[in-house]
Amino acid sequence: MRTTARALTVGLVSSAALLAANASTAAAAVCPPTTVFNTGLKQLDGYRVFTGPDGDSQVEPLHIEARQVPLLKTGKLLGMIELPNSPKRGAEIVIGPPDVDLPMHAAPYREMFILLGGSVTFQTAKFKAEMKPGSVLLFEDVDAKTGHGGRTGPCGYISLSIAP
């Protein structure tokens, strides 16, 4: 899948408009802009979700290092985060509505989920975490008995979904 910068920008603007529309339905929710992503970002922190020996979803910390490279000859630095990719599936921007319970389920395929805006409460049978912009989940629990689920926040969410 090849995406031009213009198409990605249009997609993000459209996604932001959809998130704003969803946010307007949330009672008195104040939805801040996404500010965690900047050129000085050192790493993305999150959790790897996988099927453990007991057949349930397990969680361990995940850290994806970022690096800085010169931005052409501008004297500025460009933040780079190299993400895995797959020829079978590309990346998707996902817009989730506010205040929705997400039922427990196994991942339908391996997926990296990067929260760009909004919030999600993520949980497994033995773990629970509040995810905020910049949080990362690497779903590998494709054959889990219980899986994972949670609840979208009062402003919904925008995420980048990539099949590694």
C-alpha positions in Angstrom: 0.0 0.0 0.0 1.4 3.4 -1.0 0.0 6.5 0.6 0.9 10.0 -0.5 1.6 12.8 2.1 -1.5 14.7 0.7 -3.7 11.6 1.1 -2.5 11.0 4.6 -3.0 14.7 5.5 -6.5 14.6 4.1 -7.2 11.4 6.0 -5.9 12.8 9.3 -7.9 16.0 8.8 -11.0 14.0 8.0 -10.3 11.7 11.0 -9.9 14.8 13.3 -13.3 16.1 12.0 -15.0 12.8 12.7 -13.4 12.7 16.2 -14.7 16.2 16.8 -18.2 15.2 15.7 -18.1 12.2 18.0 -16.7 14.3 20.9 -19.6 16.8 20.5 -22.0 14.0 21.5 -20.1 13.4 24.7 -21.7 15.3 27.6 -19.5 18.2 28.6 -16.3 16.4 27.5 -13.3 18.6 26.9 -11.2 17.0 24.2 -7.6 18.3 24.0 -5.6 18.1 20.8 -3.0 15.4 20.4 0.3 16.8 21.6 2.4 13.8 22.5 3.9 13.4 19.0 6.8 15.8 18.3 10.3 15.7 16.9 11.9 15.3 20.3 10.0 12.1 21.1 12.5 9.5 22.4 10.3 6.5 22.4 6.7 5.2 22.3 5.7 3.3 25.4 2.9 0.7 25.6 2.3 -3.0 26.1 2.7 -6.2 24.1 -0.4 -8.4 24.3 0.2 -12.1 23.7 -1.3 -15.5 24.5 0.4 -16.9 27.6 1.1 -20.5 28.5 -2.3 -20.6 30.3 -4.1 -19.7 27.1 -5.1 -16.2 28.3 -3.9 -12.9 27.1 -0.7 -11.8 28.9 0.8 -8.3 28.9 4.4 -7.1 29.1 5.9 -3.6 28.6 6.8 -2.5 25.1 9.2 0.3 24.2 9.7 1.4 20.6 12.8 3.6 20.2 12.6 6.8 18.1 15.5 8.5 16.5 16.2 12.0 15.1 17.6 12.6 11.6 18.5 15.9 9.8 15.5 17.3 7.9 17.1 17.9 4.5 19.3 21.0 4.9 17.0 23.0 7.2 19.1 22.6 10.3 16.0 21.0 12.0 15.6 17.5 13.1 12.9 15.0 12.0 11.6 12.5 14.5 11.6 9.0 13.0 9.8 5.9 14.4 10.3 2.9 12.3 7.3 0.6 12.4 7.0 -3.0 11.2 4.9 -3.5 8.0 3.3 -6.4 6.1 2.5 -6.9 2.4 -0.8 -8.5 3.4 -2.3 -5.5 5.2 -1.4 -1.8 5.4 -2.0 0.9 8.0 -5.4 2.3 9.0 -6.5 5.3 10.8 -9.3 4.2 13.1 -11.9 6.6 14.7 -13.7 5.3 17.7 -16.9 6.8 19.2 -17.0 8.0 22.8 -18.0 5.9 25.8 -18.3 2.5 24.2 -17.7 -0.8 26.0 -15.4 -3.0 24.0 -16.2 -6.7 24.6 -13.4 -9.2 25.4 -12.0 -10.8 22.2 -8.9 -12.4 20.8 -7.1 -10.3 18.2 -8.3 -11.3 14.7 -4.7 -10.9 13.4 -1.3 -9.5 14.7 -1.8 -5.7 15.0 0.1 -2.7 16.3 -2.4 -0.1 17.7 -1.0 3.4 18.3 -3.3 5.8 20.1 -3.1 9.2 18.4 -5.9 11.0 20.2 -8.6 10.5 22.8 -8.4 7.7 25.3 -9.1 4.0 25.8 -9.3 1.9 29.0 -7.6 -1.4 28.0 -8.0 -4.6 29.9 -7.4 -8.4 29.9 -8.6 -10.8 32.5 -5.6 -10.0 34.7 -4.5 -6.4 33.6 -6.0 -3.0 33.2 -4.5 0.3 31.9 -5.6 3.8 30.9 -4.2 4.4 27.4 -3.6 8.0 26.3 -2.1 9.6 23.1 1.2 8.0 22.3 0.3 4.6 23.9 1.1 1.5 21.9 -0.5 -1.9 22.0 1.0 -4.8 20.1 -1.7 -7.4 19.8 -0.4 -11.0 19.4 -3.1 -12.8 21.4 -4.8 -14.3 18.2 -5.5 -17.6 19.9 -6.3 -16.4 23.4 -9.3 -17.9 25.3 -10.4 -14.7 26.9 -8.6 -12.0 25.0 -8.8 -8.3 25.6 -11.4 -5.5 25.7 -12.0 -2.2 27.4 -13.9 1.1 27.0 -13.4 4.1 24.8 -13.0 7.4 26.6 -15.4 10.4 26.8 -13.8 11.9 23.6 -13.6 8.6 21.7 -10.2 7.9 20.1 -8.1 8.1 16.9 -5.6 5.4 16.4 -3.2 4.1 13.8 -3.5 0.4 13.2 -0.7 -1.5 11.5 -0.4 -5.2 10.8 3.3 -6.0 11.4 
